Amino acid sequence: MPLVKKLIRVGKSSRAVIIPSEWLDYYEKQGLTVEAILMELNGEIKIRIPTEAEGKLINEADTKEGGD
């Protein structure tokens, strides 16, 4: 059964999903540092932790854009 999370308004035109800190704690106890998430859109929305290779691509893109 899927977990239902509400969207909250952020600013004038954005929405956000808040995830429980326990979810992040779980992965950190597994030795993973969660710095980003990926959202897949394919008829449904899935949020997942990037693979190591995807994380490197995200970091490279941030570096090129001057992001955090």
N, C-alpha and C positions, 0 to 999 in steps of 0.2 A: 504494500500500500504506500503510495507516495506521501511525502510530508508536504503539507500546504504551508507556504510562507506568504505573508502579505507584502505588498509593495508599499514603500513609504515615499513621500514626495521629498525631493532634494532640489532646492532652488525652484526656478520657475518652470523648467521644462524637462527635468530628469526624475527618474524613479530609482529606488534602490531596494535590494533584498538584504535583510540583516540575517546573518547566520550565527548560530550559537557559538560562543567561544569554546565550548566543550568539543565541538567538531575539530577546531584547529588544535586544541590540546591533544586530541586523539592522534592526529598525524604527527605532531611534534614528538610525542612519546614513541612513535615509530621511527624517529630519527629524520623526519622530513621537515624542512622549513617551508611554510606556505607563504609565498610572497605575492602570488597571483593566482587567479583561477581562470579557467576557460569556460565559455558558455557556448554550447552547441545548439544550433537551431535546425531542427529537422522534423517538423511537425510537433515537436515537444521541446521544452527547454531542459537541458541537462547542465549542471554545474559540476566541474571536476577539477582536480589539481593537474596542472600541466606535467607531462613527462619531463625527464631531464633534458631531452633534446628540445622540446617545445619551450622550456624555461630559458634555455640559452638563446633561442630566437627572440623571446620576449625581451630579455636583457639587452640583446644587440639592438633591437628596435628602440628601446628606451634610451640607450646611449646615443644613437643617431639623432633622436628627437630632443635630447636634453631632458628627458623625463626623470622621475624618481626611481 
